[in-house]
């Protein structure tokens, strides 16, 4: 899940002592989830696999290589952003403003770059992502606060493109080449399995090796990220074709914004989808700040790197489950995601439940407590739900968002999300942790209710469309019968 990389460091601002304990995956630790993920992938039978032609497989593999390189460039930066800023001598408040600038720029410029992607071309937008993020990486060499602030702004713009331009290009190119709609789910699930799971773990270990084991320092992972992004950009330039949302010259940015807003307001399915995405991702990003203090309320010595790797493996497990589910045409995304949201809501209630049932300990330090172990199991379950969420929400977006304004609408969805994250960042220490988890749980229950509504609306329209088709067919038959009689 892009969660940890998006914030730079997984649990930044989440623990009083965490300024010295940067989340860095340990290369010597492995997770018990590894054999489960491997077994699930290897145990797929014919019902779980979709037979696809060579042309599609070549197209899919090309996209997966590019997407993996893009995500490697994103994930490599994660473990050392906060640590690098602290090494330059900046305090928690100054670092907080840097992160807020990143989310603010994503909110302000996201819709603009999304509209430009629809109008000027999604391939160009993907290349722009690479350039913006490479420049952001270069700024990390400077200890000047203004230069680092510029880097965060560039990173925010790049994040908006990462979450919209690549998916928009994939959907449009998939449809343009005449591939079956069901095959799109296969690409989505594989992209999440690789980019948000396997690549995240490998990137964390590689960043740790560059910065610590080889002694190149905390800037080295950013240089490596720039190299991966450059390779990915070269592949895009050499092998991708351009596609557009609406290439007509008679629409300016304001007209595109109005068109996207009208599409959201006039189509209940799009509005529901945007609300669901904002509620889930808002809870997901808040969780990033909360898991460390939840597992170590008394400064327990918890293995951050091991836990991070376990979260990523749980997310891979979820994406593998999603690929199995979406391979079965009888199971609709709108149906099973209701269950996923309810399970997610319950897992984030566990910190509140354990705080009531298990008496709090006053002993400082030591190993993770029993309550922490229970919460850790719940958090891993939540990460598995996140792994299911990403390919599923991509599938629904491909169905409901109109092609001509896809990138614009997707970045519209991120506006309330970025506002919420900025508020959380600014007030992360203002509320008890149980209140924050309770709020996230409520959001996820609301997402489940809205998902139920989305399923009802989509099924109603589907039945209405089938009824109209049947009526039209019957009328044609009745018209043809007198002619046949003659």
Secondary structure per residue as TSV (DSSP state, phi and psi in degrees):
chain	resnum	aa	ss	phi	psi
A	1	X	-	360.0	138.5
A	2	X	T	-70.1	-0.6
A	3	X	H	-53.2	-57.5
A	4	X	H	-65.6	-40.4
A	5	X	H	-69.4	-34.8
A	6	X	H	-62.0	-37.0
A	7	X	T	-85.0	-3.9
A	8	X	S	90.6	-60.9
A	9	X	S	-131.6	138.4
A	10	X	T	-52.8	-51.8
A	11	X	T	-118.5	38.1
A	12	X	T	-63.4	145.9
A	13	X	T	66.7	9.6
A	14	X	S	-103.4	-8.9
A	15	X	-	-144.8	142.0
A	16	X	T	-61.5	-35.4
A	17	X	T	-94.9	4.7
A	18	X	T	-80.5	-7.1
A	19	X	T	-64.1	-27.0
A	20	X	T	-96.9	-17.5
A	21	X	S	-109.3	80.9
A	22	X	-	-74.2	140.3
A	23	X	-	-67.8	107.2
A	24	X	-	-132.1	118.0
A	25	X	-	-59.2	136.7
A	26	X	-	-86.7	131.1
A	27	X	T	-74.7	-10.3
A	28	X	T	-100.8	-6.1
A	29	X	-	-102.9	144.1
A	30	X	-	-127.8	162.1
A	31	X	-	-107.7	145.9
A	32	X	T	-65.6	-13.0
A	33	X	H	-76.5	-16.4
A	34	X	H	-57.7	-52.7
A	35	X	H	-63.3	-28.4
A	36	X	H	-67.0	-46.8
A	37	X	H	-62.2	-45.7
A	38	X	H	-62.2	-44.0
A	39	X	H	-64.2	-38.2
A	40	X	H	-65.9	-39.4
A	41	X	H	-68.8	-41.8
A	42	X	H	-76.0	-20.8
A	43	X	T	-88.9	4.9
A	44	X	-	-64.0	132.7
A	45	X	-	-104.1	-172.2
A	46	X	G	-61.8	-31.0
A	47	X	G	-67.9	-28.5
A	48	X	G	-89.4	-8.3
A	49	X	-	-110.1	149.4
A	50	X	-	-114.0	123.7
A	51	X	-	-76.7	122.5
A	52	X	-	-128.1	151.8
A	53	X	-	-74.2	166.3
A	54	X	H	-62.1	-38.0
A	55	X	H	-60.6	-43.5
A	56	X	H	-67.8	-42.6
A	57	X	H	-59.9	-39.5
A	58	X	H	-65.0	-43.9
A	59	X	H	-62.6	-45.9
A	60	X	H	-62.2	-46.4
A	61	X	H	-65.1	-36.8
A	62	X	H	-61.5	-45.1
A	63	X	H	-64.6	-41.0
A	64	X	H	-64.9	-37.2
A	65	X	H	-63.2	-47.5
A	66	X	H	-63.3	-47.2
A	67	X	H	-62.2	-39.1
A	68	X	H	-64.6	-40.1
A	69	X	H	-66.1	-40.2
A	70	X	H	-63.1	-43.2
A	71	X	H	-70.4	-33.0
A	72	X	H	-62.0	-41.6
A	73	X	H	-62.7	-31.2
A	74	X	H	-78.3	-48.5
A	75	X	H	-68.0	-34.1
A	76	X	H	-59.4	-28.9
A	77	X	H	-79.0	-23.1
A	78	X	H	-55.0	-55.5
A	79	X	T	-66.7	-16.6
A	80	X	T	-120.1	3.9
A	81	X	H	-62.2	-55.6
A	82	X	H	-63.1	-42.9
A	83	X	H	-62.9	-41.4
A	84	X	H	-63.1	-44.9
A	85	X	H	-60.8	-41.4
A	86	X	H	-67.6	-33.3
A	87	X	H	-65.9	-29.8
A	88	X	T	-78.2	-1.8
A	89	X	T	94.3	13.6
A	90	X	-	-89.1	143.7
A	91	X	-	-86.6	178.8
A	92	X	H	-60.6	-40.5
A	93	X	H	-65.9	-43.2
A	94	X	H	-66.0	-40.4
A	95	X	H	-65.8	-38.4
A	96	X	H	-59.1	-40.7
A	97	X	H	-66.1	-34.2
A	98	X	H	-62.8	-43.7
A	99	X	H	-67.8	-39.3
A	100	X	H	-63.3	-36.7
A	101	X	H	-62.0	-38.2
A	102	X	H	-62.7	-47.2
A	103	X	H	-70.9	-34.4
A	104	X	H	-64.7	-42.2
A	105	X	H	-66.6	-35.9
A	106	X	H	-63.1	-37.5
A	107	X	H	-72.6	-43.5
A	108	X	H	-75.3	-43.2
A	109	X	H	-96.5	-12.2
A	110	X	H	-59.1	-46.8
A	111	X	H	-67.4	-32.1
A	112	X	H	-68.1	-49.3
A	113	X	H	-68.3	-30.3
A	114	X	H	-64.9	-42.9
A	115	X	H	-66.3	-39.3
A	116	X	H	-64.3	-34.9
A	117	X	H	-64.3	-42.2
A	118	X	H	-65.4	-36.1
A	119	X	H	-89.2	-45.9
A	120	X	H	-90.9	-14.7
A	121	X	-	122.9	134.6
A	122	X	H	-72.7	-34.1
A	123	X	H	-62.0	-44.1
A	124	X	H	-61.1	-38.6
A	125	X	H	-64.4	-39.2
A	126	X	H	-66.5	-38.8
A	127	X	H	-65.5	-38.9
A	128	X	H	-62.2	-38.4
A	129	X	H	-56.8	-48.0
A	130	X	H	-60.5	-46.2
A	131	X	H	-64.3	-46.3
A	132	X	H	-61.5	-41.9
A	133	X	H	-73.7	-33.9
A	134	X	H	-63.1	-44.1
A	135	X	H	-62.7	-38.5
A	136	X	H	-61.4	-40.0
A	137	X	H	-65.0	-38.9
A	138	X	H	-63.9	-36.2
A	139	X	H	-63.3	-19.9
A	140	X	T	-68.0	-12.7
A	141	X	T	-76.5	-16.1
A	142	X	-	-98.2	134.4
A	143	X	-	-85.3	1.8
A	144	X	-	-75.4	131.4
A	145	X	H	-62.5	-39.4
A	146	X	H	-65.9	-37.7
A	147	X	H	-67.3	-41.3
A	148	X	H	-65.5	-36.1
A	149	X	H	-63.6	-42.1
A	150	X	H	-60.4	-40.3
A	151	X	H	-62.1	-39.4
A	152	X	H	-67.0	-37.7
A	153	X	H	-65.1	-44.1
A	154	X	H	-62.3	-39.0
A	155	X	H	-64.3	-36.7
A	156	X	H	-65.4	-41.9
A	157	X	H	-63.1	-43.4
A	158	X	H	-61.8	-39.3
A	159	X	H	-61.3	-41.2
A	160	X	H	-60.6	-40.7
A	161	X	H	-69.8	-38.3
A	162	X	H	-60.5	-39.0
A	163	X	T	-88.6	3.2
A	164	X	T	-136.3	-49.9
A	165	X	H	-65.3	-42.6
A	166	X	H	-67.3	-44.5
A	167	X	H	-64.8	-40.7
A	168	X	H	-63.7	-42.1
A	169	X	H	-62.4	-44.4
A	170	X	H	-60.6	-48.7
A	171	X	H	-62.8	-46.1
A	172	X	H	-64.8	-43.2
A	173	X	H	-68.7	-38.2
A	174	X	H	-58.6	-47.0
A	175	X	H	-70.4	-37.8
A	176	X	H	-62.8	-33.4
A	177	X	T	-85.5	-0.9
A	178	X	T	76.3	23.2
A	179	X	-	-76.6	155.1
A	180	X	-	-66.8	145.7
A	181	X	H	-62.7	-35.2
A	182	X	H	-63.9	-29.1
A	183	X	H	-67.7	-23.0
A	184	X	H	-61.1	-36.4
A	185	X	H	-60.8	-36.4
A	186	X	H	-63.6	-44.0
A	187	X	H	-65.3	-42.9
A	188	X	H	-59.6	-49.7
A	189	X	H	-65.7	-39.0
A	190	X	H	-66.9	-38.9
A	191	X	H	-62.4	-41.7
A	192	X	H	-70.7	-40.7
A	193	X	H	-58.9	-44.0
A	194	X	I	-80.4	-60.2
A	195	X	I	-67.2	-36.1
A	196	X	I	-101.5	-0.1
A	197	X	I	-126.4	-79.0
A	198	X	I	-59.9	-46.9
A	199	X	H	-64.2	-36.2
A	200	X	H	-61.2	-44.4
A	201	X	H	-67.7	-47.7
A	202	X	H	-62.2	-41.1
A	203	X	H	-64.1	-40.5
A	204	X	H	-61.8	-43.5
A	205	X	H	-67.2	-40.4
A	206	X	H	-66.2	-41.9
A	207	X	H	-61.9	-41.5
A	208	X	H	-62.5	-41.2
A	209	X	I	-65.2	-44.6
A	210	X	I	-64.4	-48.0
A	211	X	I	-76.6	-40.0
A	212	X	I	-106.8	-57.6
A	213	X	I	-63.5	-43.8
A	214	X	S	-90.1	-10.3
A	215	X	-	73.2	24.9
A	216	X	-	-81.7	-9.1
A	217	X	-	91.4	170.8
A	218	X	T	-71.4	-10.8
A	219	X	T	-82.3	-22.8
A	220	X	H	-56.4	-43.0
A	221	X	H	-60.0	-31.0
A	222	X	H	-71.7	-36.8
A	223	X	H	-65.3	-41.0
A	224	X	H	-63.7	-40.2
A	225	X	H	-60.2	-42.8
A	226	X	H	-61.1	-37.6
A	227	X	H	-66.1	-44.9
A	228	X	H	-62.3	-40.3
A	229	X	H	-65.4	-37.6
A	230	X	H	-65.5	-41.2
A	231	X	H	-62.9	-45.3
A	232	X	H	-61.0	-40.3
A	233	X	H	-64.0	-38.5
A	234	X	H	-62.5	-39.9
A	235	X	H	-66.4	-41.1
A	236	X	H	-60.8	-48.0
A	237	X	H	-63.8	-32.6
A	238	X	H	-91.7	-22.5
A	239	X	H	-126.7	-13.6
A	240	X	-	-93.1	145.4
A	241	X	-	-99.6	158.5
A	242	X	-	-83.6	144.1
A	243	X	-	-141.5	159.7
A	244	X	-	-131.0	159.9
A	245	X	S	-84.8	-61.5
A	246	X	-	-140.3	96.3
A	247	X	-	-80.9	3.4
A	248	X	-	-64.5	148.8
A	249	X	T	-87.7	-4.9
A	250	X	T	-92.9	12.3
A	251	X	-	-121.8	120.4
A	252	X	-	-90.1	-179.3
A	253	X	H	-61.7	-41.5
A	254	X	H	-62.3	-40.2
A	255	X	H	-64.3	-39.2
A	256	X	H	-65.1	-41.0
A	257	X	H	-60.9	-44.8
A	258	X	H	-62.6	-42.3
A	259	X	H	-62.4	-41.3
A	260	X	H	-66.3	-42.3
A	261	X	H	-64.4	-39.9
A	262	X	H	-65.4	-40.0
A	263	X	H	-61.5	-41.5
A	264	X	H	-67.7	-42.6
A	265	X	H	-73.1	-31.2
A	266	X	H	-89.8	-19.1
A	267	X	-	-114.7	109.0
A	268	X	H	-60.4	-32.6
A	269	X	H	-63.9	-42.7
A	270	X	H	-66.8	-43.0
A	271	X	H	-62.4	-42.8
A	272	X	H	-64.0	-41.2
A	273	X	H	-62.9	-42.9
A	274	X	H	-63.0	-41.6
A	275	X	H	-65.3	-42.1
A	276	X	H	-61.3	-46.3
A	277	X	H	-61.7	-45.1
A	278	X	H	-64.3	-41.7
A	279	X	H	-65.3	-44.8
A	280	X	H	-70.3	-47.8
A	281	X	H	-67.8	-33.8
A	282	X	H	-60.9	-43.5
A	283	X	H	-65.6	-39.3
A	284	X	H	-63.8	-45.7
A	285	X	H	-70.1	-34.7
A	286	X	H	-64.9	-38.8
A	287	X	H	-56.1	-34.6
A	288	X	H	-57.4	-37.8
A	289	X	H	-81.2	-16.3
A	290	X	H	-103.9	-20.7
A	291	X	H	-68.0	-34.2
A	292	X	H	-66.6	-52.2
A	293	X	H	-64.7	-26.9
A	294	X	H	-68.2	-38.3
A	295	X	H	-85.8	-18.3
A	296	X	-	-135.7	64.0
A	297	X	T	-66.2	-25.0
A	298	X	T	-113.6	35.4
A	299	X	-	58.9	38.4
A	300	X	-	-63.4	151.1
A	301	X	-	-84.5	95.2
A	302	X	-	-106.5	145.1
A	303	X	-	-80.3	90.2
A	304	X	H	-57.3	-45.5
A	305	X	H	-63.4	-41.9
A	306	X	H	-63.7	-42.6
A	307	X	H	-66.2	-42.7
A	308	X	H	-58.4	-47.1
A	309	X	H	-62.7	-38.4
A	310	X	H	-65.3	-40.7
A	311	X	H	-58.9	-44.1
A	312	X	H	-66.2	-38.2
A	313	X	H	-66.4	-37.9
A	314	X	H	-63.3	-38.9
A	315	X	H	-65.3	-39.6
A	316	X	H	-62.5	-40.1
A	317	X	H	-59.7	-43.6
A	318	X	H	-62.7	-43.0
A	319	X	H	-67.5	-32.4
A	320	X	H	-67.5	-40.3
A	321	X	H	-62.8	-41.9
A	322	X	H	-61.7	-39.3
A	323	X	H	-64.5	-35.4
A	324	X	H	-66.0	-45.2
A	325	X	H	-65.4	-45.6
A	326	X	H	-73.4	-14.8
A	327	X	T	-73.7	-14.5
A	328	X	-	-100.1	112.5
A	329	X	T	-63.9	-22.2
A	330	X	T	-74.2	-18.4
A	331	X	S	-100.8	117.9
A	332	X	-	-88.9	141.6
A	333	X	H	-58.2	-42.3
A	334	X	H	-60.6	-25.3
A	335	X	H	-82.5	-55.5
A	336	X	H	-73.2	-21.4
A	337	X	H	-68.5	-22.8
A	338	X	H	-60.7	-43.4
A	339	X	H	-66.5	-41.0
A	340	X	H	-60.4	-42.5
A	341	X	H	-67.0	-38.3
A	342	X	H	-65.1	-44.0
A	343	X	H	-61.7	-42.7
A	344	X	H	-59.9	-43.4
A	345	X	H	-61.6	-41.5
A	346	X	H	-66.4	-39.9
A	347	X	H	-62.4	-34.8
A	348	X	T	-83.2	-3.3
A	349	X	T	-85.4	-15.0
A	350	X	H	-58.8	-40.6
A	351	X	H	-58.3	-35.3
A	352	X	H	-71.3	-43.6
A	353	X	H	-63.3	-45.8
A	354	X	H	-67.3	-31.9
A	355	X	H	-67.4	-26.0
A	356	X	H	-85.8	-43.1
A	357	X	H	-79.2	-46.0
A	358	X	S	-94.3	122.2
A	359	X	-	-64.2	135.6
A	360	X	-	-66.6	143.7
A	361	X	-	-91.4	144.4
A	362	X	-	-100.0	-1.8
A	363	X	-	-80.7	128.7
A	364	X	-	-85.9	146.5
A	365	X	S	77.5	-157.2
A	366	X	S	84.0	-170.4
A	367	X	S	-89.2	175.4
A	368	X	-	-62.4	138.0
A	369	X	-	-79.5	173.2
A	370	X	H	-62.4	-42.5
A	371	X	H	-61.3	-38.0
A	372	X	H	-64.4	-38.4
A	373	X	H	-64.2	-41.8
A	374	X	H	-62.4	-44.8
A	375	X	H	-64.7	-38.6
A	376	X	H	-61.5	-40.9
A	377	X	H	-60.8	-43.6
A	378	X	H	-63.7	-40.3
A	379	X	H	-66.0	-37.9
A	380	X	H	-64.3	-38.2
A	381	X	H	-63.6	-40.7
A	382	X	H	-61.0	-42.3
A	383	X	H	-64.6	-35.5
A	384	X	H	-63.0	-39.7
A	385	X	H	-63.5	-36.7
A	386	X	H	-63.1	-40.8
A	387	X	H	-61.5	-33.4
A	388	X	H	-75.3	-36.5
A	389	X	H	-61.2	-46.1
A	390	X	H	-60.6	-55.9
A	391	X	H	-65.1	-29.3
A	392	X	H	-70.2	-43.4
A	393	X	H	-68.9	-33.7
A	394	X	H	-62.5	-41.8
A	395	X	H	-61.0	-45.3
A	396	X	H	-67.4	-38.4
A	397	X	H	-62.4	-38.9
A	398	X	H	-65.2	-26.2
A	399	X	H	-84.1	-38.5
A	400	X	H	-106.1	-25.5
A	401	X	S	-86.1	127.3
A	402	X	-	-65.2	141.9
A	403	X	G	-61.7	-37.4
A	404	X	G	-67.0	-18.2
A	405	X	G	-135.3	30.3
A	406	X	H	-59.6	-54.1
A	407	X	H	-63.5	-39.8
A	408	X	H	-62.2	-48.5
A	409	X	H	-65.1	-40.2
A	410	X	H	-62.4	-36.1
A	411	X	H	-77.7	-25.6
A	412	X	H	-60.7	-40.1
A	413	X	H	-60.3	-27.9
A	414	X	H	-83.6	-10.6
A	415	X	H	-62.7	-55.5
A	416	X	H	-62.4	-31.8
A	417	X	H	-63.3	-47.6
A	418	X	H	-67.3	-36.1
A	419	X	H	-61.1	-45.9
A	420	X	H	-61.7	-43.6
A	421	X	H	-64.9	-41.3
A	422	X	H	-61.1	-40.4
A	423	X	H	-64.2	-43.3
A	424	X	H	-63.0	-44.3
A	425	X	H	-59.3	-40.2
A	426	X	H	-74.1	-28.5
A	427	X	T	-120.3	27.2
A	428	X	T	-62.5	-27.4
A	429	X	T	-100.2	5.7
A	430	X	T	-84.6	-21.7
A	431	X	S	-123.2	150.5
A	432	X	-	-61.9	151.5
A	433	X	H	-63.2	-33.5
A	434	X	H	-65.5	-35.3
A	435	X	H	-64.6	-41.6
A	436	X	H	-64.3	-44.0
A	437	X	H	-65.8	-39.6
A	438	X	H	-61.5	-40.3
A	439	X	H	-62.6	-44.4
A	440	X	H	-62.7	-41.1
A	441	X	H	-62.9	-41.5
A	442	X	H	-62.5	-42.4
A	443	X	H	-58.9	-41.0
A	444	X	H	-71.2	-36.8
A	445	X	H	-63.3	-39.9
A	446	X	H	-62.5	-39.5
A	447	X	H	-61.7	-38.0
A	448	X	H	-64.3	-42.3
A	449	X	H	-63.9	-44.1
A	450	X	H	-66.7	-34.4
A	451	X	H	-64.1	-38.7
A	452	X	H	-60.8	-43.6
A	453	X	H	-63.8	-40.7
A	454	X	H	-61.4	-40.6
A	455	X	H	-63.7	-43.3
A	456	X	H	-62.2	-46.1
A	457	X	H	-63.2	-45.1
A	458	X	H	-66.8	-38.9
A	459	X	H	-67.9	-37.5
A	460	X	H	-62.2	-46.0
A	461	X	H	-66.5	-34.5
A	462	X	H	-65.7	-45.2
A	463	X	H	-65.4	-38.1
A	464	X	H	-65.1	-40.8
A	465	X	H	-65.1	-42.1
A	466	X	H	-64.9	-38.5
A	467	X	H	-64.3	-40.8
A	468	X	H	-65.6	-39.8
A	469	X	H	-63.3	-41.3
A	470	X	H	-66.9	-40.7
A	471	X	H	-63.5	-42.9
A	472	X	H	-63.0	-41.1
A	473	X	H	-65.1	-41.8
A	474	X	H	-64.5	-40.3
A	475	X	H	-64.2	-38.3
A	476	X	H	-66.0	-39.7
A	477	X	H	-63.8	-43.1
A	478	X	H	-64.7	-35.0
A	479	X	H	-69.8	-33.2
A	480	X	H	-78.1	-26.9
A	481	X	H	-60.4	-46.4
A	482	X	H	-62.1	-35.3
A	483	X	H	-64.8	-40.8
A	484	X	H	-64.8	-36.9
A	485	X	H	-63.6	-37.6
A	486	X	-	-68.6	360.0
